Each structure stands twice: as structure tokens, then as C-alpha cells.
Amino acid sequence: MSMNGRMKTRGAERKKTRILGTVKYFNQTVEGRVTDLSAKGLALDLGGRVFHAADGSPVKVESDELGILEGTVKWRRSGRLGVQFNVNSNAVAQVSSYFRFFHKDVPAGLAR
């Protein structure tokens, strides 16, 4: 639920993951772990590392499993970062391929 009492709906189903990757913003590169992944975006746990990028900043997320995904910062809180993929990128195809060939469901207690 959102703060105004309405149900929040997501544009795409999210899956729990434990993919290691890096997020890049200009000269800044920070390692993290993708904890949620959908065709429209991801959540990245930065493990307490500092990352200086404001909401709306363009970033790249790179990992062995997903390749390079381009997007924008949607939110930052509690050491985590939300990234929405650019609509003109190959992100949908790359994420679909990951789910088809590599993804194994992560039990809820192990996702963080």
C-alpha cells in the first residue's frame, strides 16, 4: 500500500534474484547485488557503499548474467537503489533471456 492508502501496482512482475553487478554513473562505479528484477527495472543493494546519483540520473548496471542495462535512478533508500530501464534499450530482451535460461527462484528469506 502507498502512503495515501491506495494499493500500489507495478508495471511488471518482479522476481527475487541474487545477481552480482556494478552500477556506473559518470566516473563512479559501485558494486552491488540485484535483489529484484523485472522487465521494467531492478533494485540494487549496495551493501552500505556510497553512490552519488540523484533521482533521474542516467546509470548503467553491468553483470555477467544480464550484460549492460541502461536506465535512470528512480529511488534511493536504506542502501538500495531502484533503476528503471530506458524504453529504447535492449533491457527487455536481456532480462527475458536471463529468466528463460539462468534464473532460479530465490526463497523469500534468502533474497536480501
DAZIWO-V440068 format. One record per residue. N is the residue number from 0. RES is the residue in one letter. SS is DSSP state (H for helix, E for strand, - for the rest). PHI is phi in whole degrees, -180 to 180 (NA if undefined). Layout:
# DAZIWO-V440068
N&RES&SS&PHI, N&RES&SS&PHI
This chain:
# DAZIWO-V440068
0&M&-&NA, 1&S&-&-87, 2&M&-&-67, 3&N&-&-90, 4&G&-&91, 5&R&-&-84, 6&M&-&-72, 7&K&-&-85, 8&T&-&-120, 9&R&-&-101, 10&G&-&-76, 11&A&-&-151, 12&E&-&-65, 13&R&-&-100, 14&K&E&-119, 15&K&E&-76, 16&T&E&-139, 17&R&E&-139, 18&I&E&-92, 19&L&E&-81, 20&G&E&-165, 21&T&E&-128, 22&V&E&-113, 23&K&E&-123, 24&Y&E&-144, 25&F&-&52, 26&N&-&-86, 27&Q&E&-92, 28&T&E&-131, 29&V&E&-130, 30&E&E&-81, 31&G&E&-161, 32&R&E&-133, 33&V&E&-73, 34&T&E&-104, 35&D&E&-132, 36&L&E&-144, 37&S&-&-141, 38&A&-&-69, 39&K&-&-107, 40&G&E&179, 41&L&E&-153, 42&A&E&-116, 43&L&E&-122, 44&D&E&-89, 45&L&-&-90, 46&G&-&59, 47&G&-&85, 48&R&-&-74, 49&V&-&-82, 50&F&-&-137, 51&H&-&-99, 52&A&-&-149, 53&A&-&-77, 54&D&-&-54, 55&G&-&92, 56&S&-&-72, 57&P&E&-77, 58&V&E&-135, 59&K&E&-123, 60&V&E&-114, 61&E&E&-120, 62&S&E&-153, 63&D&-&-63, 64&E&-&-74, 65&L&-&-107, 66&G&E&81, 67&I&E&-107, 68&L&E&-116, 69&E&E&-102, 70&G&E&-167, 71&T&E&-128, 72&V&E&-69, 73&K&E&-100, 74&W&E&-159, 75&R&E&-142, 76&R&E&-165, 77&S&-&50, 78&G&-&75, 79&R&E&-121, 80&L&E&-137, 81&G&E&-103, 82&V&E&-124, 83&Q&E&-101, 84&F&E&-69, 85&N&-&-69, 86&V&-&-68, 87&N&-&-95, 88&S&-&-99, 89&N&-&-88, 90&A&H&-57, 91&V&H&-60, 92&A&H&-65, 93&Q&H&-66, 94&V&H&-68, 95&S&H&-60, 96&S&H&-63, 97&Y&H&-59, 98&F&H&-65, 99&R&H&-69, 100&F&H&-108, 101&F&-&-122, 102&H&-&-65, 103&K&-&-124, 104&D&-&-57, 105&V&-&-101, 106&P&-&-57, 107&A&H&-51, 108&G&H&-71, 109&L&H&-101, 110&A&-&-65, 111&R&-&-90
